[in-house]
Amino acid sequence: MAETIKLTTPLSDEDVTKLRIGDKVLLNGVIYTGRDAAHKRLVELLDQGQDLPIDIQGQVIYYVGPSPAKPGKPIGSAGPTTSYRMDPYAPKLIAEGLKGMIGKGPRGETVVESMKRYKSVYFGAVGGAAALIAKAIKGAEVVAYEDLGTEAIRRLVVEDFPVIVAQDAHGGDLYQEGIRKYQRS
C-alpha cells in the first residue's frame, strides 16, 4: 500500500513535482477557500494590474462554500465543489504562483497545461465526506469578499487534511487512468 505523504503549505516546486496521481496526501498549514465568484474577482484584479487580497505564492485553494459553523467549531460542513467552474480563472492564478487546488471532478485542458507549465497540482477531495473533512479544519476566518457569504475567501488552518492527487504536474490524470483501467477491451 502506498505511503501517505504529509505536506505543509506553502508548497514548493519540489513538493509538487514529486507528487503523482493516486498519491494520498495530508495537507497541513494554511489553505484558502474560493469558488467561481471569488475567482472572477481575483482574475479581474490581476487583469487591472492590482494586488490580490491574499498572497497565492505556493498556496492551495479549496473549492468549497462551507456551511455555517456550529457553536465551538471553526467551520460547518465543508465538502468540495465541482472544479470545472473555476477552469476559466485557474490558469491565470497558477501562472501567478498558485501551487494547488482542491475540488471534485476533472479539470479542462487549459488548466492541465498550466499545471504542467508552472508546476501545480490538482487534489481531489471526497464528495459526501464534508463533515469528516471539516474535522481537519482547525481554524477559519474570512479574509476577502465577505459580501459573497459562503463564497467569501477564507483562510483555513488545516491539520492532516486528506486529499488524493487527481491530476499532477506531469500531465497524469487519475480520471483518465481510471477509465482506461476499467474499460472493457
C-alpha positions as CSV (number, residue, x, y, z in Angstrom):
1,M,0.0,0.0,0.0
2,A,1.3,3.4,-0.9
3,E,2.6,5.6,1.8
4,T,0.7,8.8,2.7
5,I,2.7,12.0,2.0
6,K,2.5,14.8,4.5
7,L,2.9,18.3,3.1
8,T,2.9,21.7,4.8
9,T,1.9,24.9,2.9
10,P,3.1,26.9,1.2
11,L,4.1,24.3,-1.4
12,S,7.3,24.5,-3.4
13,D,8.0,23.3,-7.0
14,E,9.8,20.3,-5.4
15,D,6.8,19.4,-3.3
16,V,4.6,19.5,-6.3
17,T,6.8,17.7,-8.8
18,K,7.3,14.7,-6.5
19,L,3.6,14.0,-6.5
20,R,2.0,11.5,-8.8
21,I,-1.7,10.7,-9.5
22,G,-3.1,8.4,-6.8
23,D,-0.8,9.7,-4.1
24,K,-2.6,10.1,-0.8
25,V,-1.6,13.5,0.8
26,L,-2.3,15.0,4.2
27,L,-2.1,18.8,4.0
28,N,-1.0,20.9,7.0
29,G,-0.8,24.7,7.5
30,V,-2.9,27.3,5.7
31,I,-5.1,26.8,2.7
32,Y,-7.6,29.2,1.2
33,T,-11.2,28.8,0.1
34,G,-12.6,30.2,-3.1
35,R,-15.3,29.4,-5.7
36,D,-16.2,31.0,-9.0
37,A,-17.4,34.4,-7.8
38,A,-14.2,35.0,-5.8
39,H,-12.0,33.6,-8.6
40,K,-13.7,36.0,-11.1
41,R,-12.8,38.9,-8.7
42,L,-9.2,37.8,-8.3
43,V,-8.6,37.5,-12.0
44,E,-10.2,40.9,-12.6
45,L,-7.7,42.4,-10.1
46,L,-4.8,40.7,-12.0
47,D,-6.2,42.0,-15.3
48,Q,-6.2,45.5,-13.9
49,G,-2.6,45.1,-12.6
50,Q,-3.7,45.3,-9.0
51,D,-2.6,43.2,-6.0
52,L,-4.6,40.3,-4.8
53,P,-6.1,40.4,-1.3
54,I,-4.2,37.2,-0.5
55,D,-0.7,36.1,-1.3
56,I,-1.1,33.0,-3.5
57,Q,2.6,32.1,-3.9
58,G,2.9,28.4,-3.1
59,Q,-0.7,28.3,-1.8
60,V,-3.6,25.9,-2.2
61,I,-7.2,27.0,-2.9
62,Y,-10.0,24.7,-1.8
63,Y,-13.1,25.0,-3.9
64,V,-15.7,25.0,-1.1
65,G,-18.6,27.0,0.2
66,P,-18.8,25.8,3.8
67,S,-22.0,25.8,5.8
68,P,-22.1,28.0,8.9
69,A,-20.1,26.8,11.9
70,K,-21.9,25.3,14.9
71,P,-21.1,26.8,18.3
72,G,-17.5,25.9,19.3
73,K,-16.5,24.8,15.8
74,P,-14.4,26.8,13.3
75,I,-16.4,25.7,10.3
76,G,-19.5,23.8,9.3
77,S,-19.8,21.1,6.7
78,A,-17.0,21.7,4.1
79,G,-17.4,19.4,1.0
80,P,-15.7,20.1,-2.3
81,T,-17.4,22.0,-5.2
82,T,-17.2,20.8,-8.8
83,S,-14.0,22.3,-10.1
84,Y,-14.7,22.9,-13.8
85,R,-16.5,26.1,-12.8
86,M,-13.1,27.6,-11.8
87,D,-11.4,26.5,-15.1
88,P,-11.8,29.9,-16.8
89,Y,-9.8,31.5,-13.9
90,A,-7.4,28.9,-12.7
91,P,-4.7,29.2,-15.4
92,K,-4.1,32.9,-14.6
93,L,-3.8,32.1,-10.8
94,I,-1.5,29.2,-11.5
95,A,0.7,31.5,-13.5
96,E,0.8,33.9,-10.5
97,G,2.1,31.1,-8.2
98,L,-0.8,29.0,-7.1
99,K,0.6,25.5,-6.4
100,G,-2.5,23.5,-5.6
101,M,-6.3,23.3,-6.0
102,I,-8.7,21.0,-4.2
103,G,-12.1,20.0,-5.6
104,K,-14.0,17.3,-7.3
105,G,-14.2,16.3,-10.9
106,P,-11.7,16.6,-13.7
107,R,-10.1,19.8,-15.0
108,G,-10.0,21.1,-18.5
109,E,-7.1,21.1,-20.9
110,T,-6.0,24.7,-20.4
111,V,-5.8,24.1,-16.6
112,V,-3.8,20.9,-17.1
113,E,-1.4,22.6,-19.5
114,S,-0.9,25.4,-16.9
115,M,-0.3,22.9,-14.2
116,K,2.4,21.3,-16.3
117,R,4.0,24.6,-17.3
118,Y,4.0,26.2,-13.8
119,K,4.3,23.1,-11.6
120,S,0.9,23.0,-9.9
121,V,-1.2,20.1,-8.7
122,Y,-4.9,19.3,-8.5
123,F,-6.1,17.4,-5.5
124,G,-9.4,15.5,-5.3
125,A,-11.4,15.6,-2.1
126,V,-14.1,13.1,-1.4
127,G,-17.6,14.5,-2.0
128,G,-20.0,13.2,0.6
129,A,-17.4,13.3,3.3
130,A,-17.9,17.0,4.2
131,A,-18.3,16.5,7.9
132,L,-15.2,14.3,8.1
133,I,-13.2,16.9,6.1
134,A,-14.4,19.7,8.4
135,K,-12.7,17.8,11.3
136,A,-9.3,18.5,9.7
137,I,-10.0,22.3,9.7
138,K,-8.8,23.8,13.0
139,G,-9.4,27.5,12.2
140,A,-11.3,29.6,9.7
141,E,-11.6,33.3,9.1
142,V,-12.9,35.4,6.2
143,V,-10.0,37.3,4.6
144,A,-11.7,38.7,1.5
145,Y,-15.0,39.3,-0.2
146,E,-17.2,38.9,2.9
147,D,-20.1,40.1,0.8
148,L,-20.1,36.8,-1.0
149,G,-21.2,34.9,2.1
150,T,-20.3,31.2,1.9
151,E,-18.3,32.0,-1.3
152,A,-16.1,34.6,0.6
153,I,-12.4,33.8,0.7
154,R,-11.5,32.1,3.9
155,R,-8.1,31.3,5.4
156,L,-8.2,27.8,6.8
157,V,-5.8,26.3,9.2
158,V,-5.7,22.6,8.5
159,E,-4.2,19.6,10.1
160,D,-3.9,16.3,8.2
161,F,-6.5,17.5,5.6
162,P,-7.0,14.3,3.4
163,V,-6.7,14.6,-0.4
164,I,-5.6,12.5,-3.3
165,V,-3.6,13.7,-6.3
166,A,-6.1,13.6,-9.1
167,Q,-4.1,15.5,-11.8
168,D,-0.3,16.0,-11.4
169,A,2.3,18.5,-12.7
170,H,3.4,15.8,-15.2
171,G,0.1,15.5,-17.1
172,G,-1.0,12.4,-15.1
173,D,-4.8,12.2,-14.9
174,L,-6.4,9.9,-12.4
175,Y,-9.8,10.3,-14.0
176,Q,-8.4,9.2,-17.4
177,E,-6.3,6.4,-15.8
178,G,-9.4,5.1,-14.1
179,I,-11.4,5.0,-17.3
180,R,-8.5,3.1,-19.1
181,K,-8.1,0.7,-16.2
182,Y,-11.7,-0.4,-16.1
183,Q,-12.6,-0.1,-19.8
184,R,-13.5,-3.4,-21.4
185,S,-11.3,-4.4,-24.3
